[in-house]
């Protein structure tokens, strides 16, 4: 890889924007934490990307642009990255942002983020030769590194003097952050709202908006009405029904856009808890369940064609996707035969065994509706399913991350590269109790660990594709997860808003240029 130097130029605003005004944003669920270094998920990433800066950003063509780093270089072997920081950058408490803060932030993410261990598995050391130079060294090439530092959702730059005291997981500033981004923390009432205010000393063009209020609304009908009335003006990853989104798309005052989701590569799946003794330990049971699911019915009928079936861990849009996988087309006869072979005959009541099914409390059509479909569907093969809804995201996250479940429907992102968003769900080293969106099935396979480790450092595209291809075949057979469908990304916003971010990260990018048209 040849040396890469950022050009240091920031794009001009694309439209005429007035200074001032406020924006109300719909959160997709309750917020568990405001610190993206320790918590993944949309509810954290959207506000976190305004409270914190990252080293670079990524545009809609997957090209990296300066952010906290004015410029950077990568060594020819892809093992050393040098960043030159903006010398005017300060945190929200007016403390200068230095290379020590960047080093602390990377190390914090590596140790505490749900997929930090997979992203930084080969991190060797971080050097800080002066206050504005950071040198990150890996023991092996890291082709995904610039993606890993291109959104605060993956690397928020934290003030070391605030977050280095004691355990970061219990730091009181996790929910009243001192950040580095275009907006600063103002007020937070858990389960109701979060208010951010413009940070007037932001090192990039200062935000146009005076204030952003992020609201949590459990009543989806009320949220839809608020968008129609204009009291909510921006809804990325909206937790609405597909019928509601169709209706809002016809509103002359609103825009429904599918841009800004290219980076996440989101999939919905049903994962099996492999840490518990019971039927799910048997691969034939997991295969039987997968054969019982009619993905075509889910995507065409329940989702009205908004989604597509998937049968593996890598998003179909990725060049690393293996199209030659078993798609587990519905076959109830085969499913029943596999359960018989596994040693689970039908009892007098025609059942074989019972399981509970949890689901992410966001996106009703993607989770609750599918769970309600699966209950009678799995009953056809003798599996009695009890649905166990969670009242909010924190409750769900606590249950699933502590392996207190049997089956769980979830939305998981590829995050642009398998090193970032795929490996974390399958690496045995990432089985981390209490950490949501780590390896939450408890899956262990030494060959999979080896393949993912090799692929993360492989610079040859063909070799990398071969490694990921073998990985996909193994998990497609062993099924720690029953993959269901793609995610239908939509952002709903007022037509009066301009400079809505449309880079690959969408709402996980700074909103300093967004504002109201003059």
C-alpha positions as CSV (number, residue, x, y, z in Angstrom):
1,X,0.0,0.0,0.0
2,X,1.4,3.4,-1.0
3,X,1.6,6.2,1.4
4,X,-1.7,8.1,1.8
5,X,-1.9,11.8,2.6
6,X,-5.2,13.6,3.3
7,X,-5.6,16.7,1.3
8,X,-6.7,18.7,4.4
9,X,-9.5,20.5,2.5
10,X,-13.0,20.3,3.9
11,X,-16.0,20.2,1.6
12,X,-18.0,23.4,1.2
13,X,-21.6,23.3,2.4
14,X,-23.9,22.2,-0.4
15,X,-26.7,24.5,0.3
16,X,-27.5,27.9,1.8
17,X,-28.2,27.5,5.5
18,X,-29.4,29.9,8.1
19,X,-27.6,30.2,11.5
20,X,-29.6,29.1,14.5
21,X,-32.7,27.2,15.2
22,X,-33.3,23.8,16.9
23,X,-33.8,20.3,15.7
24,X,-35.8,17.5,17.2
25,X,-34.6,14.0,16.5
26,X,-36.5,10.7,17.1
27,X,-34.4,8.1,18.9
28,X,-34.9,4.5,17.7
29,X,-35.0,3.3,21.3
30,X,-34.1,4.2,24.9
31,X,-30.5,5.2,25.5
32,X,-28.3,2.9,27.5
33,X,-25.2,5.0,27.5
34,X,-23.9,8.2,25.9
35,X,-20.4,6.9,25.6
36,X,-19.8,5.1,22.3
37,X,-16.4,3.8,23.5
38,X,-18.2,1.3,25.7
39,X,-21.6,0.9,24.1
40,X,-22.6,0.1,20.5
41,X,-26.0,0.6,18.9
42,X,-28.0,3.3,17.1
43,X,-29.4,4.9,20.3
44,X,-25.8,5.6,21.5
45,X,-24.2,6.3,18.1
46,X,-26.5,9.1,17.0
47,X,-26.0,11.4,20.0
48,X,-22.4,10.1,20.5
49,X,-21.5,11.2,17.0
50,X,-22.4,14.8,17.9
51,X,-20.9,14.8,21.3
52,X,-17.6,13.3,20.2
53,X,-15.3,13.7,17.2
54,X,-13.4,10.9,15.4
55,X,-10.0,11.1,13.7
56,X,-11.5,11.2,10.1
57,X,-14.8,11.0,8.4
58,X,-16.0,9.0,5.3
59,X,-17.9,10.5,2.4
60,X,-20.5,8.8,0.2
61,X,-17.8,7.4,-2.1
62,X,-16.0,5.7,0.8
63,X,-13.2,8.3,0.7
64,X,-11.7,9.5,3.9
65,X,-11.8,13.2,4.8
66,X,-10.1,15.1,7.6
67,X,-11.8,15.6,10.9
68,X,-9.8,15.8,14.2
69,X,-6.8,14.7,12.1
70,X,-5.9,17.4,9.5
71,X,-3.8,14.9,7.6
72,X,-2.4,11.4,8.0
73,X,0.0,8.9,6.4
74,X,0.0,5.1,6.1
75,X,3.1,3.1,5.8
76,X,3.6,0.9,2.7
77,X,3.2,-2.3,4.7
78,X,-0.2,-1.1,6.2
79,X,1.1,-1.5,9.8
80,X,1.8,2.1,10.8
81,X,-0.5,5.1,10.7
82,X,0.5,8.6,11.6
83,X,-2.1,11.3,12.3
84,X,-1.5,15.0,12.6
85,X,-4.1,16.6,14.8
86,X,-5.9,19.9,14.5
87,X,-4.1,22.3,16.8
88,X,-7.2,24.4,17.6
89,X,-9.2,21.5,18.9
90,X,-10.5,21.6,22.4
91,X,-12.9,19.5,24.5
92,X,-16.1,20.9,25.8
93,X,-14.4,21.9,29.0
94,X,-11.9,24.0,27.0
95,X,-9.0,21.6,27.6
96,X,-6.9,21.1,24.5
97,X,-7.2,17.8,22.6
98,X,-3.8,16.1,22.5
99,X,-2.2,13.0,21.2
100,X,-2.5,11.5,24.7
101,X,-6.2,11.8,24.5
102,X,-6.3,10.0,21.2
103,X,-4.1,7.2,22.5
104,X,-6.2,6.8,25.6
105,X,-9.4,6.7,23.4
106,X,-8.0,4.0,21.1
107,X,-6.9,1.9,24.1
108,X,-10.3,2.4,25.8
109,X,-12.2,1.2,22.7
110,X,-9.8,-1.7,22.3
111,X,-10.6,-2.9,25.8
112,X,-14.2,-1.9,26.3
113,X,-16.1,-1.6,23.0
114,X,-18.1,-4.7,22.0
115,X,-15.9,-5.3,19.1
116,X,-12.7,-3.5,20.2
117,X,-10.9,-6.7,20.7
118,X,-11.4,-7.8,17.1
119,X,-10.7,-4.4,15.7
120,X,-7.5,-3.9,17.6
121,X,-6.3,-7.6,17.9
122,X,-2.9,-6.7,16.4
123,X,-2.4,-3.3,18.0
124,X,1.2,-3.2,19.0
125,X,1.7,0.3,20.5
126,X,0.7,3.9,20.2
127,X,3.3,6.6,20.1
128,X,2.8,10.3,20.9
129,X,6.0,12.1,19.9
130,X,4.4,15.5,20.4
131,X,1.0,16.9,21.5
132,X,-0.4,16.8,17.9
133,X,1.1,13.7,16.4
134,X,-0.2,10.1,17.0
135,X,1.5,7.1,15.6
136,X,-0.5,3.9,15.7
137,X,1.5,0.7,15.1
138,X,0.2,-2.8,14.4
139,X,2.1,-6.1,14.4
140,X,0.3,-7.1,11.2
141,X,-1.4,-5.1,8.4
142,X,-4.8,-3.6,9.3
143,X,-6.7,-2.9,6.0
144,X,-9.8,-1.7,7.9
145,X,-8.1,0.8,10.3
146,X,-9.2,4.0,8.6
147,X,-12.8,2.8,8.6
148,X,-12.4,2.0,12.3
149,X,-11.5,5.6,13.0
150,X,-14.0,7.3,10.6
151,X,-17.0,7.7,12.9
152,X,-17.4,8.5,16.6
153,X,-19.6,5.4,16.8
154,X,-16.4,3.4,16.5
155,X,-13.8,5.8,17.9
156,X,-15.0,8.7,20.0
157,X,-12.1,10.9,21.1
158,X,-12.5,11.1,24.9
159,X,-10.8,13.5,27.3
160,X,-8.3,11.4,29.2
161,X,-8.5,13.6,32.3
162,X,-12.2,12.9,32.6
163,X,-12.5,9.2,31.7
164,X,-9.2,7.7,33.1
165,X,-10.3,7.8,36.7
166,X,-11.5,4.4,37.9
167,X,-13.5,2.0,35.8
168,X,-14.8,3.6,32.6
169,X,-18.0,1.5,32.8
170,X,-19.1,3.2,36.0
171,X,-17.7,6.7,35.2
172,X,-20.4,9.3,36.0
173,X,-19.6,11.2,32.8
174,X,-20.8,8.3,30.6
175,X,-24.3,9.9,30.7
176,X,-23.2,13.6,31.0
177,X,-20.3,13.5,28.6
178,X,-17.5,16.0,28.2
179,X,-16.9,15.6,24.5
180,X,-15.0,16.7,21.5
181,X,-17.7,17.1,18.9
182,X,-19.9,19.9,17.4
183,X,-22.5,19.7,20.2
184,X,-22.1,19.6,23.9
185,X,-24.2,18.0,26.6
186,X,-27.0,20.1,28.1
187,X,-29.6,17.9,29.7
188,X,-30.7,14.2,29.9
189,X,-33.8,12.6,31.3
190,X,-33.5,8.8,30.8
191,X,-36.3,7.4,28.8
192,X,-37.6,10.8,27.7
193,X,-35.1,13.2,26.1
194,X,-31.5,14.3,25.6
195,X,-30.6,17.9,24.8
196,X,-27.4,19.0,23.1
197,X,-26.3,22.6,22.5
198,X,-23.9,24.0,19.9
199,X,-20.3,24.1,21.0
200,X,-19.0,27.5,19.9
201,X,-15.3,26.5,20.2
202,X,-15.6,23.5,17.8
203,X,-12.5,23.3,15.7
204,X,-14.4,22.6,12.4
205,X,-17.1,25.0,11.0
206,X,-19.2,25.7,14.1
207,X,-22.7,24.1,14.0
208,X,-25.5,26.0,12.4
209,X,-28.1,24.6,14.8
210,X,-28.3,26.1,18.3
211,X,-29.8,23.0,19.8
212,X,-30.6,19.3,19.2
213,X,-33.2,17.5,21.2
214,X,-33.3,13.7,20.9
215,X,-36.7,12.3,22.1
216,X,-37.5,8.8,23.1
217,X,-41.1,7.9,22.2
218,X,-42.5,4.4,23.0
219,X,-45.7,5.2,21.2
220,X,-44.9,4.7,17.5
221,X,-48.3,6.2,16.4
222,X,-47.4,9.4,18.3
223,X,-44.0,9.4,16.7
224,X,-45.5,9.1,13.2
225,X,-47.9,11.9,14.0
226,X,-45.1,14.1,15.4
227,X,-43.2,13.7,12.1
228,X,-46.3,14.6,10.1
229,X,-46.9,17.7,12.3
230,X,-43.3,18.8,12.1
231,X,-42.6,18.6,15.8
232,X,-40.0,15.9,15.0
233,X,-37.9,16.9,12.0
234,X,-35.2,14.1,11.7
235,X,-35.6,10.4,12.2
236,X,-32.6,8.2,11.2
237,X,-33.2,4.4,11.8
238,X,-36.9,5.2,12.6
239,X,-38.5,2.7,14.9
240,X,-41.7,2.8,12.9
241,X,-43.9,0.3,11.0
242,X,-43.3,-0.1,7.3
243,X,-46.9,1.1,6.6
244,X,-46.1,4.3,8.5
245,X,-43.0,4.9,6.5
246,X,-44.9,4.4,3.3
247,X,-47.5,6.9,4.5
248,X,-44.8,9.4,5.5
249,X,-43.1,9.0,2.1
250,X,-46.2,10.5,0.5
251,X,-46.1,13.6,2.7
252,X,-45.1,16.6,0.7
253,X,-43.3,18.1,3.6
254,X,-41.0,15.1,4.3
255,X,-38.2,13.2,2.6
256,X,-37.7,9.5,3.1
257,X,-34.1,8.6,2.0
258,X,-32.2,5.4,1.8
259,X,-28.8,7.1,1.7
260,X,-26.4,7.0,4.6
261,X,-26.7,3.3,5.4
262,X,-24.0,1.9,3.1
263,X,-21.4,1.6,5.8
264,X,-23.5,-0.3,8.4
265,X,-24.5,-3.3,6.2
266,X,-27.2,-4.3,8.6
267,X,-28.7,-7.8,9.0
268,X,-31.5,-9.2,11.1
269,X,-30.9,-12.6,12.6
270,X,-32.0,-15.0,15.3
271,X,-29.2,-16.1,17.5
272,X,-29.0,-19.3,19.6
273,X,-27.6,-19.3,23.1
274,X,-24.9,-21.9,23.0
275,X,-23.7,-21.3,26.5
276,X,-26.8,-23.1,28.0
277,X,-27.1,-26.8,28.2
278,X,-30.1,-28.0,26.2
279,X,-31.4,-28.8,22.7
280,X,-29.7,-25.8,21.1
281,X,-26.2,-27.3,21.7
282,X,-27.1,-29.8,19.0
283,X,-26.3,-28.5,15.5
284,X,-29.1,-30.6,14.0
285,X,-31.6,-28.8,16.2
286,X,-30.2,-25.4,15.0
287,X,-30.4,-26.6,11.4
288,X,-33.9,-27.9,11.8
289,X,-35.0,-24.5,13.1
290,X,-33.4,-22.8,10.2
291,X,-35.2,-25.1,7.7
292,X,-38.5,-24.3,9.4
293,X,-38.2,-20.6,8.7
294,X,-39.8,-19.3,5.5
295,X,-37.5,-16.3,4.7
296,X,-39.3,-15.6,1.5
297,X,-42.6,-15.2,3.4
298,X,-40.8,-12.8,5.9
299,X,-39.3,-10.6,3.2
300,X,-42.1,-10.6,0.7
301,X,-45.2,-10.7,2.9
302,X,-44.3,-9.4,6.3
303,X,-41.8,-6.8,5.0
304,X,-43.5,-6.1,1.6
305,X,-40.3,-6.5,-0.3
306,X,-38.3,-3.9,1.7
307,X,-35.9,-6.6,2.8
308,X,-34.0,-9.6,1.2
309,X,-33.3,-13.0,2.6
310,X,-29.9,-13.7,3.9
311,X,-28.1,-17.0,4.7
312,X,-24.8,-15.9,6.1
313,X,-22.9,-13.4,8.3
314,X,-21.7,-11.0,5.6
315,X,-24.1,-8.6,3.9
316,X,-24.9,-9.4,0.3
317,X,-23.7,-6.0,-0.9
318,X,-20.1,-6.8,0.3
319,X,-17.5,-8.0,-2.2
320,X,-16.6,-10.6,0.4
321,X,-20.1,-12.2,0.4
322,X,-20.2,-15.9,-0.4
323,X,-23.2,-16.6,-2.7
324,X,-22.7,-20.3,-2.6
325,X,-24.1,-21.0,0.8
326,X,-27.0,-23.2,1.9
327,X,-30.0,-20.9,1.9
328,X,-32.0,-23.1,4.2
329,X,-35.1,-22.9,2.0
330,X,-38.1,-23.9,4.1
331,X,-38.4,-27.6,4.3
332,X,-40.6,-28.8,7.3
333,X,-40.1,-32.5,6.4
334,X,-36.4,-32.1,6.6
335,X,-36.6,-30.0,9.8
336,X,-38.7,-32.7,11.5
337,X,-36.3,-35.5,10.4
338,X,-33.4,-33.6,11.8
339,X,-35.1,-33.2,15.2
340,X,-35.8,-36.9,15.2
341,X,-32.2,-37.7,14.4
342,X,-31.1,-35.3,17.2
343,X,-33.0,-37.4,19.7
344,X,-35.9,-35.2,20.4
345,X,-39.1,-37.2,19.5
346,X,-42.6,-35.8,19.8
347,X,-44.3,-36.3,23.1
348,X,-47.9,-37.1,23.8
349,X,-48.9,-33.4,23.4
350,X,-47.1,-33.4,20.0
351,X,-44.3,-31.1,21.3
352,X,-40.6,-31.9,21.5
353,X,-39.3,-29.2,23.8
354,X,-39.9,-25.5,24.7
355,X,-37.8,-22.4,24.2
356,X,-38.2,-18.7,24.9
357,X,-37.7,-16.1,22.2
358,X,-36.5,-12.6,22.9
359,X,-36.3,-9.8,20.4
360,X,-34.8,-6.3,20.1
361,X,-37.4,-3.8,21.2
362,X,-37.1,-1.6,18.1
363,X,-38.4,-1.9,14.6
364,X,-41.6,-3.8,15.2
365,X,-41.9,-5.2,11.7
366,X,-38.3,-6.6,11.8
367,X,-38.5,-8.1,15.3
368,X,-41.8,-8.4,17.1
369,X,-43.8,-9.3,13.9
370,X,-41.2,-11.9,12.9
371,X,-41.2,-13.3,16.4
372,X,-45.0,-13.7,16.3
373,X,-44.6,-15.5,12.9
374,X,-41.9,-17.8,14.3
375,X,-44.0,-19.0,17.3
376,X,-46.6,-21.0,15.2
377,X,-44.0,-21.8,12.6
378,X,-41.7,-23.6,15.0
379,X,-44.7,-25.3,16.6
380,X,-45.1,-27.1,13.2
381,X,-41.9,-29.0,14.0
382,X,-42.8,-29.6,17.7
383,X,-40.9,-26.6,19.3
384,X,-43.1,-24.6,21.7
385,X,-42.0,-21.0,21.7
386,X,-42.8,-18.5,24.4
387,X,-42.2,-14.9,23.4
388,X,-40.5,-12.7,26.0
389,X,-40.6,-9.0,25.1
390,X,-38.4,-6.5,26.8
391,X,-39.9,-3.1,27.9
392,X,-36.9,-1.1,26.7
393,X,-33.4,-1.5,25.2
394,X,-31.5,-1.5,28.5
395,X,-33.6,-4.4,29.7
396,X,-33.1,-6.4,26.5
397,X,-29.3,-5.6,26.4
398,X,-28.9,-6.8,30.0
399,X,-30.7,-10.1,29.3
400,X,-29.0,-11.0,26.1
401,X,-25.5,-9.9,26.9
402,X,-25.6,-11.9,30.1
403,X,-26.8,-15.0,28.2
404,X,-30.2,-15.0,29.9
405,X,-32.1,-16.3,26.8
406,X,-32.7,-19.2,24.4
407,X,-33.4,-17.5,21.1
408,X,-33.0,-13.8,20.3
409,X,-33.9,-11.7,17.2
410,X,-31.5,-8.9,16.7
411,X,-30.2,-6.3,14.2
412,X,-26.4,-6.4,13.8
413,X,-24.2,-4.3,11.6
414,X,-21.3,-5.4,9.4
415,X,-19.8,-1.9,9.9
416,X,-18.2,-1.7,6.4
417,X,-15.6,-4.5,6.9
418,X,-15.8,-7.9,8.5
419,X,-12.9,-7.1,10.8
420,X,-15.1,-4.5,12.4
421,X,-18.6,-5.8,12.4
422,X,-18.6,-9.5,11.7
423,X,-15.6,-11.1,13.5
424,X,-16.9,-9.7,16.9
425,X,-19.9,-12.0,16.8
426,X,-18.0,-15.2,16.1
427,X,-14.5,-14.9,17.7
428,X,-14.3,-17.0,20.8
429,X,-12.0,-14.3,22.4
430,X,-15.0,-11.9,22.2
431,X,-17.3,-14.0,24.4
432,X,-17.7,-11.2,27.0
433,X,-20.5,-11.5,29.5
434,X,-22.3,-8.2,30.0
435,X,-21.1,-6.7,26.7
436,X,-23.9,-6.2,24.3
437,X,-23.1,-7.0,20.6
438,X,-20.0,-9.0,21.4
439,X,-20.2,-12.7,20.7
440,X,-23.6,-13.1,22.3
441,X,-24.3,-16.6,21.1
442,X,-21.2,-17.9,22.9
443,X,-20.0,-19.7,19.7
444,X,-16.6,-21.2,19.7
445,X,-14.7,-22.7,16.7
446,X,-10.9,-22.8,16.6
447,X,-10.8,-22.8,12.8
448,X,-13.2,-19.8,12.6
449,X,-10.9,-18.0,15.0
450,X,-7.9,-18.8,12.8
451,X,-9.7,-17.7,9.6
452,X,-10.9,-14.4,11.0
453,X,-7.6,-13.6,12.5
454,X,-5.8,-14.3,9.2
455,X,-8.4,-12.4,7.1
456,X,-8.1,-9.3,9.3
457,X,-4.4,-8.9,8.3
458,X,-4.5,-10.2,4.8
459,X,-3.7,-7.5,2.3
460,X,-4.3,-9.5,-0.9
461,X,-8.0,-9.1,-1.9
462,X,-8.3,-12.6,-3.5
463,X,-6.7,-14.3,-0.5
464,X,-8.9,-12.3,1.9
465,X,-12.0,-13.3,0.0
466,X,-11.0,-17.0,0.1
467,X,-10.5,-16.8,3.9
468,X,-13.8,-15.1,4.5
469,X,-15.4,-17.6,2.1
470,X,-14.3,-20.6,4.2
471,X,-15.5,-18.8,7.3
472,X,-18.9,-18.3,5.9
473,X,-19.2,-21.9,4.9
474,X,-18.3,-23.2,8.4
475,X,-20.8,-20.9,10.2
476,X,-23.5,-21.5,7.6
477,X,-23.2,-25.2,8.5
478,X,-22.8,-24.9,12.2
479,X,-25.4,-22.1,12.6
480,X,-24.6,-20.3,15.8
481,X,-27.2,-17.9,14.2
482,X,-30.1,-18.3,11.9
483,X,-29.8,-15.3,9.5
484,X,-33.1,-13.8,8.4
485,X,-33.0,-10.7,6.2
486,X,-31.3,-7.4,5.3
487,X,-32.2,-4.2,7.1
488,X,-34.3,-1.6,5.2
489,X,-32.5,1.6,6.0
490,X,-34.6,4.8,5.9
491,X,-34.1,8.3,7.2
492,X,-37.1,10.6,7.5
493,X,-36.6,14.3,7.6
494,X,-38.2,17.7,6.9
495,X,-37.8,19.1,3.4
496,X,-36.7,22.3,5.0
497,X,-33.5,20.7,6.4
498,X,-30.4,21.1,4.3
499,X,-27.0,19.4,4.3
500,X,-28.4,16.2,5.8
501,X,-25.4,13.8,6.0
502,X,-25.4,11.3,3.2
503,X,-21.9,9.7,3.6
504,X,-21.6,6.0,4.3
505,X,-22.3,6.6,8.0
506,X,-25.3,8.9,7.7
507,X,-26.4,10.0,11.2
508,X,-23.1,8.6,12.6
509,X,-21.3,11.6,11.2
510,X,-21.2,15.2,12.6
511,X,-24.2,17.3,12.0
512,X,-22.4,20.7,12.2
513,X,-23.3,21.5,8.6
514,X,-27.0,20.5,8.8
515,X,-29.4,23.4,9.3
516,X,-32.6,25.1,8.2
517,X,-32.8,26.5,4.7
518,X,-32.7,30.3,4.5
